[in-house]
Amino acid sequence: MNALIRSRIRTIPDFPKPGILFRDLTPLLADGQAFAATIDALARLADDFHLIAGIEARGFVFGAALAQKLGRGLLLLRKAGKLPGVTIGFDYGLEYGRDRLEVHRDDLPRGARILLVDDVLATGGTAEAAVRLLEAAGGEVTRALFVVELGDLGGGARLGVPYQSLVTF
């Protein structure tokens, strides 16, 4: 099954800058069978949790489909200023500057067990920020799931929670 998923991930050299191999998941999303296989594979890895948290933006796509399949709610982890209402946020550093993730304060019950979902695990900075944000908001991140992991970048070591990926490059 993961061979099907891998076969639908396109590698684009020198994007967004020279020397980068960009892993493009849009062909995977455009193939109904491969997309369904991806959600089924993620569902098999899910453990005991209350809510799914998806990281903006492609984490929303995979997180929403997984939440629907498993009958669970979905938390949206958004960039700063994108959510109306009262939010809690976490600032973090990137290789090119700083960023911020936010979640609605009222959407996360204290003590909720959270399954974090995103498309790609690279350096781990954004995923680590997501874990810290959810914990600061009173949740417990039990596991993180990714469609793709760029293994040579070592992002998993930053998370502090168990994680799994369907495909590793």
N, C-alpha and C positions, 0 to 999 in steps of 0.2 A: 504493500500500500504506500509506504513512504517513497518507493521508486516512482510512483505516479506523481506524487506531490513534488518530488525533486525535479522531475522532468518538465514541470510546468513553471519552474522558477527560471527566469531569463537572467543571464549575466551580461551586464552592459559595462564594457571597459571604459575607463577614463571618465566616469560620471560620478559625482558632479565636478570632479577635477582630475587631472592626470594622475595615474597610478592607483586610482580607486576602482575596484570591481564592485559595481552596484548590483545587488540582488533584487531584481524586479519581480514582485509578486502579482502584478496585474494580469499576466497570462493565467495564473492559478485561479484568480478570482473570476476570470472570464470563462473558465471551463467548469460547467456545473458539476460534472462528475468529480473532478479534482478538488473543487471547493468543498463538496459534500464529504469527500474522503478526508479532507483536512479537519473538518469539524468533528467527524466521527473519531478520528485519531486523537484529537484533543480531548474529547469527551471520555475516552478510555483512560486518559491520564488524570482526570479530575478525581479528587478525593473528597473528604468531608468538609464542606464549606457552606456558607449561607448566601454570599453574593459574589458576583464576578466584577472585577474592576478592569476596564479597558483603557489603555493609554492612547491619547489623541495621536494620530487620527486612525491609522489602520488597526490599532487595537480595538477601536469601536466596531469595526467590521467583523473581526473574528470573535470578539467578546459578545457582541449582540447575537450572532448566530449560535454560539455555544450556550448562551443564557437561554435562548428560546428552546434549544434542543433539550436542555437539562431542567427547564422550568424554574429558572432562578432569575433574580433581579440583576440589573446591570448598573454599576456606578461608572460615571464618566469622569476620567481624570483629564482635565483640560488645561491648556495654556492660560496664563494670567489674563483676566478680564473677559473671558468668554462665557462665564456662567453668571446668570442673574441671581440675586439673593445673597444670603450669607454664605461665605466660603471659608475654608481653611486651606492654607497654601504652604508650599515648601519650595524654597529657593535652592538652586543647585548650579554647579559649574559645568560648563561644556568646554570642549577644546577651543572654541572660538568666542567664548563669553559666558554669560549667565542666562538662566531661564527660570521659570517658575511653573509648577503644577498646582492645580487647585481642584477641590471637590466640594460639592454642597455639604455643609455641616450637617444638615438635617437628614441626608440620605443614608448616612452610615450609623446604624445603631451601635452603641458601645459594646465591645466584646464580640462583634460580628466576625466570623471567620471568612476571609477573603481569598479568592482565587484570582491572581493577577494574570492578565492575558495581553500579549502584544505580538506584533508580526515578527520583528527581528531583534535579537539580542546581540549587540555589538560591543561597545566598550562598557556598557552596563550603567552609565551615568543616569539616564532617564529612568530606567527600571529601578535602580537603587533609590532615586528620589521618590518614585511612586510607593515603594515599600515604606520608606520613612514617613511620607505624607499619610498613608493609611494608618500606620501605627500611631502617629501623632493625633490623628482624628479619633482614636479609640478602637480601631480594628486590629485584627490579628491576621497577617498574611501567612497563609498556611503553605502556599506553593505558588510558583510562577510558571506559566506555560508560554512557549514561543513557537512559532512555525519554523523559523530559521535562527540558527546560532552561527555567528562568525567566530569560530572556536579560537583562532589565533589571536583574537583581541582580548580574551580573558574576562569578559564582562560578568560571567556567572559568579566569579569569586567576590564580586562587590555586593551581591544581593543580600546575603545573610539569611536566606530562606531556601528551602529545596526548590529546584527548578528542573524542567525538562524541555527539550526542543525536539521537534519532529525531524528536522534535517540540519546537519552541521556542515558548514563549508570551512 
